[in-house]
Amino acid sequence: MKKIVLFAATLLVWGTVLAQLPGRRGPQVEPLPEGFKPASTNTFISQYPAVNPQTNQALFRVVAPEAHSVKLLLNGEHDMKKDENGVWWITTEPLVVGFHYYAIAIDGVPLMDRGSRAYFGSNWESSGIEIPEGPEGDYYRFNRNIPHGQIRSIEYWSDVNGLERHINVYVPADYEKNPGKRYPVLYLIHGWGEDENGWSIQGHMANIMDGLIASGKAVPMMVVMPSGDIQTSPDVREASGDITDIFMNDLIPFIDKTFRTYTDREHRAMAGLSRGGGQTCATVFSHMDKFAWMGAFSGFFGFRGNTTVETAYNGVFKDANAFNRQMNLLFISIGTEEGMGAKESYEILVNHGIKNVVFHESQGTAHEWLTWRRALYDFAPRIFQ
């Protein structure tokens, strides 16, 4: 029965879409309520979901006349109401600005909203909506008046994984213009449930870096965005190996062989968000001879349980003077609404004598992409200087 309901809902949605295409006869698109406009994350023909930039509310619409229940799954479950035409509606309370994953549950089955583009999050293709910031968000928006780098989609072979692996590589705008120039490299890792496309799509990494480099705030650098997961083949559904081994033994040698990079530790950095921050700590702290800069965005998990500053990460902080000589920057960032103990960890490090640690806080944000965009915007100008 659910399959019939979903099929009927799909036909109705696509009937509405086709009626709106140029050259097709059909009902005119109804104007949106005053103050609302289509979300920037919508497919190009979708009116809904719509956002109100003044109130930060979002308006969702689902055509499912045979459904018994439709819920919006966005920061919890929210019942939608059906009108006399079989269309389900909901207007949210004001949302935090930035990017949010969401889904639509029709009779208990979570589905993507066809009005939204697909974003990989929580290990599936999810819907997403951007609640726009004002001018303060211009740093992650496309600026047509500055030079732009490129994001290159590349496959490389991993002996550790036993498979080809996909990466995205950002090269700055002057990379092709200066064939004799070498560049430092930032390895930038996504979080759990997302993939190597997260930083370039949800995070708007290229826009952030283009603006920082064009303004002279950050040095021109490459940014390598790998997968933080160990993939499996269709025949063997059990991953093996260690992600740090893949980064160190397969990825970094491939990048240094393929691109014009500096290969010394002073010109190599790693940063990551959430689980990627934990992977950054695990990788860098076990290879201090390879990295001189690091950032953990919502991902510094150093002092939990019985772990102390002297025992964490196999004692990397025990000799504070030795750590200070090796690591130019340990950047710890968190959103004010996360409450993950990052500030306490920072204070423990400072009191222990770690001098090259910086604490960054994103005001009013939780475990979400706006927190991590702000972290990258603050972190990137500090490295390779």
N, C-alpha and C positions, 0 to 999 in steps of 0.2 A: 504493500500500500504506500509506503514511504517513497519507493522508487517512482510510482505513478504521480504522486504529489510533486516530487522534485522535477520530473520530466515536464509536467504541466506548467510549473512555475518557470522553468527554463524557456519553454515555448512562448510564454507571455512576455518574458523579459526581452527575448530576441525579436518578437513581433514589434514591441515598442521601439527597440533600437533601429530596426529596418525602416520603420515608418519615419524616423527622424533623419535618415540619410538623404543627401542631395539627390533630387530626381525621383524620389519616392513620394507617393501621395499618402497622406496620413494626418492624424491630428497634430496640430501645432504644439510645440513644447510649451507647457504652462510656465509662466514666469515664476521665479523663485520668490519666497517671502522676502519682504524688505530687509536689507542688510545682509542677506546671504548670497554667496557665490559658490560655484563648483570648487571643490577642493583641488589643490594643485597636484594631488596624488591620484586623481581620477584618470580613467581612460579618456581619450580625447573627445569622445562623443557623449560622455556621461554628465548629466546635471547633478546627480546625487552620488555620494554624500555631498552636502553643501556645508560651508562654514561661514560663520559670522565673525569677521575680524575684530569687530568692536566688542562683542560679548564673549568671544572664544567658545561659543556653542557650536555644535554640529547637528545637522539634520539628516537623518537616514530614511530611505524609502525602499521597500521591498515589495514586488508584485508576487503574491502567493495566495490567490483567492481560496484555494482548497486546503490551505494549511490550518491546523488547529492552534498552533502556537508558534510565534516568531520572537526571538530574543536577540538583542544586540549584546555581543560579548566584547566588551571594552572596559577594562578596569572593573570587572565584575559582570554579572548578568543583569540585563535591563529589558523588561517586557515592552514589546512594541504593540501598538493598537491598530486594529484593522478598520478601514472606512467602508462605506457602502459599495465601493467598487472592488473590494478585495485587495486593496493596497495597504500595507502595514507601514506605520510611521513612528518615529520617535525624535524628539529634540532633546539633546543632552543638557546637563548642567554645564557651566563653564569648565573647559578642560585646560590643563597645563599646556602652554605653547610648546610646539615641537612635534615630533613624530610619534604616532601611536599605532601598534598593531591592533587589528580587530577582526571579528568573524561574525557571521549571521547564523544563528541556530534555528533551523526550520524543523519543527516537530522533533526537537532534540538532536538533530544532526548538524554539527558545525560545518559551515560552508564558506567559501570565499564570496564576497560581494562582487558581482560582475561590473559594478561601477568603478571599482578600484583596480589599479595596477597591482601586480603580484609582487610581494616582497618575501624573501625567505627569512622566516623567523620562527622560533620554537620548533624547529625541525620540519616545517611544512611551508608550502606557498600560502602566505597569508595576505589578507587585505591590510591596507595601511592608510592612515589619514594624517596630513600635516596641518596642525593648527598654527597659523602664521604668526611669527614675531613681527614687531615693527622694524624700524630702521636698525635696531641693534642686531638683527639677524642678517644684515647685509654681508657679513664676512663669509657666510657659507652659501651665498647666492651667486649666480653667474654674473660676472662683470664684463660687459662687452668692450670696455675701454682699456683693458690690460691684455698682455700676452698670456696665452694659455698653453699649458703642457698637454701631454697625451697620457691616456691610460691604455696600456697594451695588455691584451689578453693572451696568455702564453701557457703552453703545456711543457712540463719538464719531467724527466724520468727520476723516480725515487727508487734506489736500490733497497732502502730500508722498508718502504711500503710495498715494493714489488709491483708498482703501477705507475702510470703517468699521473701527474698531479697538476691542477690548474692554479695559476697565480695571476693577479693583476699587478702591473708595474707602472707606476707613475714616473714619467720623465719630465723634467722642467722644460719651460718654453725654449730655452737656449740650447738644449741638448744637441740638436742637429746643426745649429749654427756654429758651434765650437767643437769641431771634431777632435781637437787635441786636448780638450778639457776633461778631467776626471771629477767624479761627484761622490760625496758621502751618501750613505744609505741608511734610511730608517725602515726597519721591519715592523709593520703595523698589523696587529693581530685582532681578529674579531672575537666575539664572545660565544658562549654556549648557545646552541640552537640556531645560530646564524652561519654564514659562510664567507668565503673570501670576497664576495661581492658587496658585503654589508658596508664596509667603509667607503667604497666609491659611490654607492647608491643611497642608502639611508644616511650615511655620514657626510656626504658631499665633500669628501676629502680633497678632491682636485680643486674645487672652488676655494676652499680654505687655503691650500698651499699656493695656488696661483696668486691670491691676494697678498699673502704674507711675503712671497718672493718679490712680487712686483713693487711692493711698498718698501722693500729693503729691510723688513723686520726679520725675515728668515733667510738663511743662505740657500742658494739653489741646491736642491738635494733630490735624490731618487727616493721613492716610497714603494716598498714591496709589500703586497698584501696577500699572504698565503692562507691556505686553509689550516685551521687549528685542529682539524679532525683527521684521524687516520682512516683512509677510505678502504673499502673492501671490493673484491671482484664479485661478479654475479654468481660465481661458483663457490666462493668461500665467504660466508657472511659473518666472519669473525675477524676483526681488525687485530693486527699484531704490530709490535714495534713501539717506539716511543717518539712523541712529537718533537722533543728536543733533539733526538738523534736525526730526525728528518731535517730539521732546520739547519743543524750544524754540518751534517755529512753530505746532504744532497742539495738543499736550497742555496745556502750561501756560496758554495763553490760554483754552482750554476750561474748565479747572478754575477759573481766576479769574473767568470769566464765569458759571459755573454755581453756585459755592459762595461762601459768605461768607469769603473769604480775605484775609489781608494780602498785598499784591502787591509789597512791597519786599524787597530781598535779605536783610535781617536776619531776615526771617520765612520764608525758603525754604531747605530743605536737600535734599540728595540722598545716597543711600547705595545700595550694591549688593553682592551676593555674587559671587565668582569673576568670570566675564565681566562681570556687572553692576557689579562694582567697577571694572573697566577702563572700562566705558561711563560710569560716574560720573566718573572722572578725566577722560576725554575731553570730557565735556559741561561739567563745572564749570570745568576749567582753561581752556577756550576761551570761557567766559561768566562771568568773575569778577565782572561787574557785576550778576549775577542771583542768586548764591548766596553765603551767608556760612558755611555749615556743610556738611561732607561726611564720608562714611565709606566705606572700602574694606574689605570683609570677605573675606579670602582673595583679594583682587583688586587689590593695589597692585603694578603691574608697571613701576615707574618707571625702574630702573637696570639694564638688561640690555644685553648686547653692548657696543657702544661708547658707549652713552648715559651721560652724567654728570649730576650734580645740576644743573649749569648749562645743560645742553642738553635735558634731559627735558621733554616736553610744551611744546615751543617756548619753553623758557627761563623757565617760570613761576616757578621757584625761584631764578633767577639773582640777583635782588635780594631777599634775605631780608627786609629791612625792609619793602619794599613788599608782599610776600606776607603778612607778619604783620599789616599794617594792613588788608588786605582779607579774609583768611580767619580767622574766629573759631575754627574747629576743623577739623583734618585728623585723622581717626580711622583708624588702621590696625590691623586685627585679623587674627589667624591662629590655627589650631589647632597645638598643640605637635607633632603628628605629620605636619604638612604639609611642612615644610622648604622653603618657597618663597622664603626670603630676605627676609621682611618685616621681621624685627628689624634686619637689616643696613641695609635701606633707611631705617628709622626713625633709626638711629644716624647715618647719612650726613646726613639732614635736620637733626638736632639739631646735629651738628658744623658744619654750614653756617650755622647761626644761625636756623633755623626754630623758633619758640618755641611755637606753638599746635598742636603735633602730639602725639597721644596714642597709645601702643602698648598694645594689649590682646591677651592670649593666653588661649586656651581650653585648659585642661589635659586632656591625654589624648585629644583628639579630632583627627580628620583633616579631609579635604575633605567635610564632611557637615553635615546640618541642625542638629545640636546645636551645632556650632561657631558657626553663624550666628544661632541663637536667642540664644546667650549674648552674641554681639556686639551684637545689637539691644538686649538688656536693659541692656548697659553704655553703649551709644551714646545711646539716646533721652533719658535724664535729663540729658545734657550739652548738648543743643541748645535754643535759644530761651530760655536762662536769662539 
